[in-house]
Amino acid sequence: MPWFTIVRRKRVPRRRVARKATAKSKVEFKELAPVARTLVHERLAHFNQHYNLKYKKVFIRNTRTRWGTCSALGNLSFNYRIAKLPSSLQDYVVVHELCHLAHLNHSKDFWSRVAEALPNWKHLRKELQKHRLG
């Protein structure tokens, strides 16, 4: 037996420290959230005429890194900053999340579904990357 013992420490996951919203972002959120909500509902109604998918609730949030999300329950969330994007990119974000209601992944079937409404989705995706969040 060795004269020393190896003591292993338990790894403790670090907690993420939530970054507080600045006063400027809170004011901007209050101003743009109603605009974003109206815009998103209009575009969802427009594109859902083609897709005919069912969604439950639509949320407008102040997220740091995502333009939108779709939950397995059928809820759609959008970043309030969508109101500041050009209209073609707004449509891309809305169609992208709407198509996740049919495919909760980024498979070929998902992208072919997106291409039904936006054949130039690859170009729009690259453009959206230029408008970084966070």
C-alpha positions in Angstrom: 0.0 0.0 0.0 1.4 3.4 -0.9 2.3 5.8 1.9 0.1 8.5 0.4 -3.6 8.5 -0.5 -5.2 10.2 -3.4 -8.1 12.3 -2.4 -10.5 13.1 -5.1 -12.7 16.0 -4.8 -16.2 15.8 -5.9 -16.8 17.9 -9.0 -19.4 20.6 -8.2 -21.1 22.2 -11.2 -20.7 25.9 -11.3 -23.8 27.9 -11.1 -24.4 30.3 -13.9 -24.7 33.8 -12.6 -27.8 35.4 -14.2 -26.9 38.6 -15.8 -29.3 41.3 -14.8 -31.1 43.2 -17.5 -29.9 46.8 -17.9 -32.3 49.7 -17.4 -31.9 50.4 -21.2 -33.0 46.9 -22.2 -36.0 47.0 -19.8 -37.2 50.2 -21.3 -36.6 48.9 -24.8 -38.4 45.7 -24.0 -41.5 47.7 -22.8 -41.5 49.7 -26.0 -40.8 46.9 -28.5 -42.6 43.9 -27.0 -46.1 45.0 -28.1 -44.8 45.8 -31.5 -43.1 42.4 -31.7 -46.3 40.7 -30.5 -48.4 42.2 -33.2 -45.9 41.5 -35.8 -45.4 37.9 -34.8 -49.1 37.2 -34.7 -49.6 38.7 -38.1 -46.8 36.7 -39.7 -47.8 33.5 -38.0 -51.3 33.9 -39.3 -50.0 34.6 -42.8 -47.6 31.6 -43.0 -49.9 29.3 -41.1 -52.4 29.6 -44.0 -49.9 27.5 -45.9 -48.6 25.2 -43.2 -51.9 24.8 -41.2 -50.0 23.8 -38.0 -51.4 24.1 -34.5 -49.6 26.1 -31.8 -50.8 26.9 -28.3 -49.2 30.1 -26.9 -47.0 32.8 -28.2 -44.5 34.5 -25.9 -42.4 37.6 -26.5 -39.3 37.4 -24.3 -36.1 39.2 -23.5 -33.7 36.4 -24.3 -30.0 36.9 -24.6 -29.0 34.4 -27.3 -32.0 33.1 -29.2 -34.3 34.7 -31.8 -37.0 32.1 -31.1 -37.9 28.7 -29.7 -40.5 26.1 -30.0 -41.4 23.8 -27.2 -42.6 20.2 -27.4 -45.9 21.4 -26.0 -46.5 23.6 -29.0 -45.6 27.0 -27.5 -43.7 29.5 -29.5 -41.4 32.1 -28.0 -39.8 35.0 -29.8 -37.2 37.6 -28.8 -38.7 41.1 -28.7 -35.7 42.3 -30.9 -37.4 40.6 -33.8 -39.2 44.0 -34.3 -35.8 45.6 -35.1 -35.0 43.1 -37.9 -35.6 43.6 -41.6 -38.9 42.1 -42.7 -37.3 39.2 -44.6 -35.4 38.1 -41.5 -38.6 38.5 -39.4 -40.3 36.1 -41.8 -37.4 33.6 -41.6 -37.5 33.5 -37.8 -41.3 33.0 -37.7 -41.3 30.3 -40.4 -38.3 28.6 -38.7 -40.2 28.3 -35.4 -43.5 27.4 -37.1 -41.8 24.5 -38.9 -40.5 23.2 -35.6 -44.1 22.4 -34.7 -43.9 19.7 -37.4 -40.3 18.7 -36.9 -38.6 19.4 -33.5 -35.1 19.0 -35.1 -33.1 20.4 -38.0 -33.5 17.4 -40.3 -33.8 17.4 -44.1 -37.6 17.2 -43.7 -37.5 20.3 -41.5 -35.5 22.3 -44.0 -37.6 21.2 -46.9 -40.6 22.4 -45.0 -38.9 25.8 -44.4 -38.1 25.9 -48.2 -41.8 25.7 -49.1 -42.3 29.2 -47.9 -38.8 30.6 -48.1 -36.8 29.0 -50.9 -33.8 31.4 -50.1 -33.6 30.2 -46.4 -29.9 29.6 -46.6 -29.2 33.2 -47.5 -31.6 34.4 -44.9 -29.9 32.2 -42.3 -26.5 33.7 -43.0 -28.0 37.2 -42.9 -29.5 36.6 -39.5 -26.1 35.5 -38.1 -24.9 39.0 -38.8 -27.6 40.4 -36.4 -26.1 38.7 -33.4 -27.8 38.8 -30.0 -25.9 39.0 -26.7 
